[in-house]
Amino acid sequence: MPPHQITKPRRHILGRAAIEISFIIFLFYANLLMGEFTRSNGRGKTLAFALHDIFTVNNLYIACFAALIGYFVFEFLRRKL
């Protein structure tokens, strides 16, 4: 077998994993952004202020951890069902 045929499925799996994890992180930040506007409806609350408030290092760690857990749970369920 040529070497490019062996690595193609691995790239496909890694690409799918990266897309799924990125989507979970996107949903996490979208949820934080919606919560930022519904929690405090103060006047003068701008999108820039809300983005500055939610994009922190701690939120990034939580998002990555939750995305990895979510990916592995969905991958387990995908193979089990």
Sequence and secondary structure as in RCSB ss.txt:
>XXXX:A:sequence
MPPHQITKPRRHILGRAAIEISFIIFLFYANLLMGEFTRSNGRGKTLAFALHDIFTVNNLYIACFAALIGYFVFE
FLRRKL
>XXXX:A:secstr
  HHHHHHHHHHHHHHHHHHHHHHHHHHHHHHHHHHHHH   TT  HHHHHHHH  HHHHHHHHHHHHHHHHHHH
HHHHH 
